[in-house]
Amino acid sequence: MRKIRYYLRLIGTFVSRFKILLFFGVLVGFFFFILINLFMPYLTKPDAERIGVTGRYHIEEIPVEILSLAGQGLTKMGEDGQATASLAESWESSDDAKTWTFKLNKNLTWHDGKPVTADTIQYSFNDVVIEKPDEYTIIFNLENSFAPFPSVVSQPIFRQGLIGTGEWEVSNIRLAGEYVSKITMRNKENQTKIFNFYPTEDRTKLAYKLGKVDILKDLIDPQPFDDWKGTILESNTHYGRYVAIFFNTQDPTLANKELRQALSYAIDKQAFDRQRAISPINPNSWAFSPQVKNYEYDIEHAKNILEDSFSEEALSNLSINLVTTPPLLKTAEKVEDFWQKLGIETTLQVASILPNDYQAFLAIYDIPNDPDQYPIWHSTQIQNGTNISRLENPRIDKLLEDGRIENNPSERKKIYLDFQRFLLEEAPAVFLYYPQNHTVIRE
């Protein structure tokens, strides 16, 4: 105890005598640390390409854009929604699209040098029997006809872990709990890509500001980097997504189709300064149809629809709660203004996920590679939660079912043209625009 008291008095005397010096030392060290973090990216150029990505992903949920660098699927999907050769050099279907036979390219190897053969490719599908009659043939026997099957096997596949066949090889993957925090890839030229994952866009931007990453991918809002010195901003329209307002068609108010149509007519889609979306199918797809009701802005027509459909008392009591995510708040505020001008009281609610009880939900939606829209609009998918609008329409259900089993391309196209026409007439959603993708690059 005497020794402890002695050392405590010694430390106290030292601190008392040199407190000013210690204070300034801590202060200088703090500012030095800040300056190093701010200016280090400009003083040294990292050997690796460090990329910031927004999102929390389990290993099996890593974005396809990243996985496709390291792996390939049996097929790959073009911008037009057509499947082309990849690990499989050819394929054919029989038995009304229940049986699919894929012939593998014989000149491919995995990253560890082993040849790509049927035995090294593993799939696990429910209700599918897989046969491998020889080294380079895989046969999938489906329980039901399924015309979009080539798009299903376009997802990158790996032999073990993340041993793939792509240009880049995964050398390390780091987890934070159950989520991926970092992926490191290298190619044959010994170049390196490091993907750092952050839960929110604000956190991703902060990582760039602190010099932890040099490239930001897939930003929704490019600010404040749109006027930063030493930064390149690249922007392009993302036709693989659309921004839309999904109506809860089982809500007592929005079950009225005329109201949904009026709400769509009341929004000036040109006010968002983005390319308009008029359909849930990619505009570059072979199945896209521009011949649909496009709901051009017409506030007077919207008012006439409401007057013909509701009494004065009912109109005076109409109100809508619009839920959206933080990145789309500005868009939601414009929508609120348009609906207020229509005479409908509108309130905004910001949420990170879709609430169980909602009336209208403004969101960014990923468009499937294939025009098959069964999970999004078929009535059987309401319980699964993928049918966001909770739409129940027998005619649309039938078209979606037919589109899945029809293997003749021209007949299948007619089905999806009709699907788009009837869906837009039903108005379960307002398709607003295709969002822009922003990439930030440090010079």
C-alpha positions in Angstrom: 0.0 0.0 0.0 2.9 2.4 0.8 4.3 1.8 -2.7 0.9 2.5 -4.3 0.5 5.7 -2.4 4.1 6.7 -3.3 3.5 6.2 -7.0 0.2 8.0 -6.9 1.8 11.1 -5.2 4.6 10.9 -7.8 2.2 10.9 -10.7 0.1 13.7 -9.1 3.3 15.8 -8.7 4.3 15.1 -12.3 0.9 16.0 -13.7 0.7 19.2 -11.6 4.1 20.4 -12.7 3.7 19.6 -16.4 0.0 20.0 -16.8 0.3 22.8 -19.4 2.8 20.9 -21.4 0.6 17.7 -21.2 -2.5 19.7 -22.3 -0.8 21.1 -25.4 0.7 17.7 -26.2 -2.8 16.1 -26.2 -4.2 19.0 -28.2 -1.5 18.8 -30.8 -1.8 15.0 -31.1 -5.5 15.3 -31.6 -5.3 17.8 -34.4 -2.4 15.9 -36.0 -4.6 12.8 -36.0 -7.4 14.7 -37.8 -5.0 16.2 -40.3 -3.4 12.9 -41.1 -6.9 11.3 -41.8 -7.9 14.3 -44.0 -4.7 14.6 -46.1 -3.3 11.1 -46.2 -5.4 10.1 -49.3 -3.8 13.0 -51.2 -0.3 12.2 -50.1 -0.2 8.5 -50.8 -1.9 6.5 -53.5 -3.1 3.1 -52.3 -2.0 0.0 -54.2 -5.6 -1.4 -54.1 -8.8 0.0 -55.6 -10.9 0.6 -52.4 -14.6 0.7 -53.0 -17.3 1.8 -50.6 -20.7 -0.1 -50.9 -23.9 0.7 -49.0 -25.9 -2.2 -47.6 -25.8 -5.0 -45.0 -25.5 -8.4 -46.7 -25.1 -12.0 -45.5 -22.6 -13.9 -47.6 -25.4 -15.4 -49.7 -26.9 -12.0 -50.4 -23.8 -10.2 -51.8 -24.8 -8.1 -54.7 -24.6 -9.8 -58.1 -22.6 -6.8 -59.5 -19.8 -7.8 -57.1 -20.2 -11.6 -57.3 -20.1 -11.5 -61.1 -16.5 -10.2 -60.9 -15.5 -13.5 -59.3 -18.0 -16.0 -60.7 -20.3 -16.8 -63.6 -23.6 -18.6 -64.0 -24.6 -21.2 -66.5 -26.0 -18.2 -68.5 -25.7 -14.4 -68.3 -28.4 -11.9 -68.9 -28.1 -9.1 -71.4 -29.7 -5.7 -71.0 -32.5 -6.8 -73.3 -33.5 -9.6 -70.8 -32.2 -12.3 -73.1 -30.1 -15.1 -71.7 -26.7 -15.7 -73.4 -23.9 -18.3 -73.1 -21.6 -18.3 -70.1 -20.4 -21.5 -68.3 -22.9 -23.3 -70.5 -22.2 -22.9 -74.2 -25.7 -24.0 -75.2 -29.0 -25.3 -73.8 -32.5 -26.5 -74.8 -35.8 -27.2 -73.2 -38.3 -30.0 -73.7 -41.5 -31.3 -72.2 -43.2 -27.9 -72.3 -40.3 -26.2 -70.5 -40.1 -28.7 -67.7 -36.8 -30.2 -68.8 -33.7 -28.0 -69.3 -30.5 -29.4 -70.7 -27.3 -27.4 -70.5 -24.0 -28.2 -72.3 -20.9 -26.8 -70.5 -18.0 -25.0 -72.1 -15.2 -27.6 -72.0 -12.4 -25.0 -71.8 -13.1 -23.4 -68.4 -11.4 -23.9 -65.0 -12.1 -22.8 -61.4 -9.7 -20.4 -59.7 -7.9 -23.3 -58.1 -7.1 -24.8 -61.5 -9.6 -27.6 -61.5 -11.7 -28.0 -64.6 -15.4 -26.9 -64.7 -17.4 -30.1 -65.0 -20.9 -31.1 -64.2 -19.8 -32.7 -60.9 -18.2 -29.5 -59.7 -21.3 -27.4 -60.3 -23.8 -27.7 -57.4 -27.3 -26.4 -57.3 -30.0 -26.9 -54.7 -33.6 -26.2 -56.0 -36.8 -27.4 -54.4 -38.9 -29.7 -56.6 -36.1 -30.1 -59.2 -34.3 -33.4 -60.0 -30.8 -32.8 -61.4 -29.1 -35.3 -63.7 -25.5 -35.3 -64.9 -25.2 -37.9 -67.7 -21.7 -37.0 -68.6 -18.9 -34.6 -67.5 -20.2 -31.6 -69.5 -24.0 -32.0 -69.4 -26.5 -31.0 -66.7 -30.2 -31.7 -66.9 -32.8 -30.0 -64.7 -36.1 -31.8 -64.4 -38.7 -29.3 -63.1 -42.0 -30.3 -61.5 -43.8 -27.5 -63.4 -43.2 -25.7 -66.7 -41.0 -22.6 -66.1 -40.0 -20.6 -69.2 -37.7 -18.1 -67.2 -35.4 -20.9 -66.0 -32.4 -19.6 -68.0 -32.5 -16.4 -66.0 -32.5 -18.3 -62.7 -29.2 -20.1 -63.5 -27.6 -16.8 -64.5 -26.6 -16.1 -60.9 -22.9 -16.6 -60.3 -22.0 -20.0 -58.8 -19.0 -21.1 -56.9 -17.4 -24.5 -56.3 -16.5 -24.1 -52.6 -16.8 -21.0 -50.6 -16.2 -18.3 -53.2 -14.0 -20.2 -55.6 -15.3 -19.1 -59.0 -14.4 -18.7 -62.6 -14.4 -14.9 -63.1 -11.6 -12.5 -63.9 -11.2 -11.7 -60.2 -10.5 -14.1 -57.4 -11.8 -13.7 -53.8 -8.7 -13.8 -51.6 -10.3 -12.7 -48.3 -13.8 -12.1 -46.9 -14.3 -10.5 -43.5 -17.5 -10.5 -41.4 -18.8 -8.2 -38.8 -21.1 -10.5 -36.8 -23.3 -12.2 -39.5 -22.8 -9.5 -42.1 -20.1 -9.0 -44.7 -17.8 -6.0 -43.9 -15.0 -6.4 -46.4 -14.2 -8.5 -49.5 -10.8 -8.5 -51.1 -10.3 -9.7 -54.7 -7.2 -10.0 -56.9 -6.7 -10.8 -60.6 -3.9 -12.4 -62.6 -2.1 -9.0 -63.0 -2.0 -8.9 -59.1 -4.3 -5.9 -59.1 -6.5 -5.7 -56.0 -10.1 -4.6 -55.4 -11.3 -4.1 -51.8 -15.0 -3.7 -51.2 -15.9 -2.1 -47.8 -19.5 -2.4 -46.8 -21.4 0.3 -44.7 -24.9 0.1 -43.3 -26.1 3.5 -44.6 -25.2 5.9 -47.4 -24.1 8.5 -44.8 -21.6 6.1 -43.3 -20.3 5.2 -46.8 -19.8 8.9 -47.6 -18.0 9.4 -44.3 -15.6 6.6 -45.2 -14.8 8.5 -48.4 -14.2 11.8 -46.5 -11.9 10.1 -44.0 -9.9 8.5 -46.9 -10.9 4.9 -46.1 -12.2 4.3 -49.6 -11.5 6.0 -52.9 -14.6 5.0 -54.9 -18.3 5.1 -54.0 -20.6 2.9 -56.0 -24.3 3.2 -56.6 -25.0 6.4 -54.6 -28.6 7.7 -54.7 -27.7 11.2 -53.6 -24.2 12.5 -54.8 -24.1 15.5 -52.5 -21.7 16.9 -51.3 -19.3 15.3 -53.8 -20.9 17.0 -56.9 -18.7 20.0 -56.3 -15.7 18.5 -54.4 -12.2 19.3 -55.8 -10.1 16.3 -56.7 -13.3 14.2 -57.2 -14.8 12.8 -60.3 -18.6 12.2 -60.4 -20.1 9.9 -62.9 -23.9 9.6 -63.3 -26.1 7.4 -65.4 -29.7 6.3 -65.6 -30.3 2.9 -64.0 -32.8 1.1 -66.2 -32.7 -2.0 -63.9 -34.7 -0.1 -61.2 -37.7 2.2 -61.0 -39.1 4.6 -58.4 -42.7 4.0 -57.8 -45.6 4.5 -55.3 -47.1 1.2 -54.4 -50.7 1.5 -53.3 -52.1 -1.0 -50.7 -55.1 -2.1 -52.8 -56.7 -3.8 -49.8 -56.8 -0.5 -47.8 -60.4 0.6 -47.4 -59.6 3.9 -49.2 -57.2 2.8 -51.9 -59.2 -0.3 -52.8 -61.0 2.2 -55.1 -59.4 1.9 -58.6 -60.7 5.3 -59.7 -59.0 7.0 -56.7 -55.7 5.3 -57.6 -56.0 6.5 -61.2 -56.8 10.1 -60.1 -53.7 10.1 -57.8 -51.5 9.0 -60.7 -52.9 11.7 -63.0 -52.4 14.3 -60.3 -48.6 13.8 -60.3 -46.4 15.7 -62.8 -43.8 13.0 -63.5 -41.6 15.5 -65.4 -41.1 17.4 -62.1 -38.6 14.8 -60.9 -36.0 15.7 -63.7 -35.5 12.0 -64.4 -36.4 9.7 -67.3 -40.0 8.6 -66.8 -40.9 5.0 -66.1 -44.3 3.9 -67.3 -44.1 0.1 -66.8 -42.7 -2.4 -64.3 -40.6 -4.0 -67.1 -37.2 -2.8 -68.1 -37.5 -0.4 -71.2 -34.6 -2.3 -72.9 -36.4 -5.6 -72.5 -37.8 -7.6 -75.4 -41.1 -7.7 -73.5 -41.4 -3.9 -72.8 -44.5 -2.2 -74.2 -44.9 1.6 -74.5 -48.5 1.1 -75.5 -50.0 1.5 -72.1 -52.0 4.1 -70.2 -49.1 6.4 -69.2 -51.0 8.8 -66.9 -49.7 12.1 -68.3 -50.1 14.9 -65.8 -53.7 16.2 -65.9 -54.9 17.7 -62.6 -58.3 18.7 -64.0 -59.0 15.1 -65.3 -57.9 13.8 -61.8 -60.4 16.1 -60.1 -63.2 15.1 -62.5 -62.5 11.4 -61.7 -62.9 12.1 -58.0 -66.0 14.2 -58.4 -67.6 11.3 -60.4 -66.6 8.7 -57.9 -67.1 10.3 -54.5 -69.7 12.4 -52.8 -68.7 15.9 -51.5 -68.6 14.6 -48.0 -66.4 11.6 -48.9 -64.1 13.9 -50.8 -63.7 16.2 -47.9 -62.6 13.3 -45.7 -60.1 11.7 -48.0 -56.6 11.4 -46.6 -53.5 9.3 -47.4 -50.4 8.4 -45.4 -47.4 8.1 -47.7 -44.5 6.1 -46.4 -41.0 6.4 -47.9 -37.3 5.7 -47.1 -34.9 8.5 -46.2 -33.2 8.8 -49.7 -36.6 9.4 -51.3 -37.9 12.1 -48.9 -37.5 14.9 -51.5 -39.5 12.9 -54.0 -42.1 12.2 -51.4 -42.4 15.9 -50.6 -43.2 16.7 -54.2 -45.8 13.9 -54.4 -47.4 15.3 -51.2 -47.6 18.7 -52.8 -49.3 17.3 -55.9 -51.9 15.4 -53.9 -52.6 18.4 -51.7 -53.4 20.4 -54.8 -55.8 17.6 -55.7 -57.5 18.3 -52.4 -56.4 15.2 -50.6 -54.8 15.6 -47.2 -51.4 13.8 -47.3 -49.1 13.0 -44.5 -45.5 11.7 -44.8 -43.9 9.0 -42.8 -40.2 8.0 -43.1 -39.3 4.4 -42.4 -36.3 2.2 -43.2 -38.6 -0.8 -44.0 -42.1 -1.3 -45.2 -44.6 -1.2 -42.3 -47.1 -3.9 -41.9 -50.0 -1.4 -42.0 -49.6 1.2 -44.8 -51.6 3.0 -47.5 -49.0 4.1 -50.0 -45.3 3.2 -50.1 -42.7 5.2 -52.2 -39.7 3.0 -52.9 -36.9 2.0 -55.4 -37.6 -1.4 -56.8 -35.2 -3.7 -58.7 -36.6 -5.0 -62.0 -36.1 -8.7 -62.5 -33.9 -9.8 -65.4 -36.7 -11.8 -67.0 -40.0 -10.1 -67.6 -41.6 -12.6 -65.3 -43.4 -10.5 -62.7 -45.2 -13.3 -60.8 -43.6 -12.6 -57.3 -44.5 -8.9 -57.5 -48.1 -8.9 -58.7 -49.7 -12.4 -58.4 -52.3 -12.7 -55.6 -50.7 -15.8 -54.1 -47.6 -13.7 -53.3 -49.4 -11.4 -50.8 -48.7 -13.6 -47.9 -45.0 -13.9 -48.9 -44.8 -10.1 -48.7 -43.4 -9.7 -52.3 -46.7 -8.5 -53.7 -46.3 -5.1 -52.1 -49.5 -3.6 -53.5 -51.5 -6.7 -52.3 -53.1 -6.8 -55.7 -55.8 -9.4 -56.4 -56.8 -9.5 -60.0 -57.8 -12.8 -61.7 -57.0 -11.6 -65.2 -53.5 -10.4 -64.2 -52.9 -13.6 -62.3 -53.8 -15.7 -65.4 -51.4 -13.6 -67.6 -48.6 -14.1 -65.1 -49.2 -17.8 -65.0 -49.3 -18.1 -68.7 -46.1 -16.1 -69.1 -44.2 -18.6 -66.9 -45.2 -21.7 -69.0 -45.2 -20.3 -72.5 -41.8 -21.1 -74.1 -42.5 -19.6 -77.5 -40.8 -16.2 -77.5 -43.3 -14.4 -79.8 -46.3 -15.8 -77.9 -44.7 -15.0 -74.5 -44.1 -11.4 -75.7 -47.9 -11.1 -76.4 -48.7 -12.2 -72.9 -46.5 -9.6 -71.3 -47.8 -6.9 -73.6 -51.3 -7.7 -72.3 -50.0 -7.9 -68.7 -48.6 -4.4 -68.8 -51.8 -3.0 -70.4 -54.1 -4.5 -67.8 -51.8 -3.7 -64.9 -51.6 0.0 -65.8 -55.3 0.1 -66.1 -55.7 -1.4 -62.7 -53.2 1.2 -61.3 -51.8 -0.6 -58.2 -48.8 1.6 -58.5 -47.6 4.9 -59.9 -44.4 4.4 -61.9 -42.5 7.7 -61.6 -38.9 7.5 -63.0 -35.7 5.5 -63.4 -33.2 6.6 -60.7 -29.7 7.8 -61.4 -26.7 5.9 -60.3 -23.8 8.0 -59.0 -20.2 6.9 -58.8 -17.7 9.0 -56.9 -14.0 8.6 -57.8 -11.0 10.2 -56.1 -8.5 11.6 -58.6 
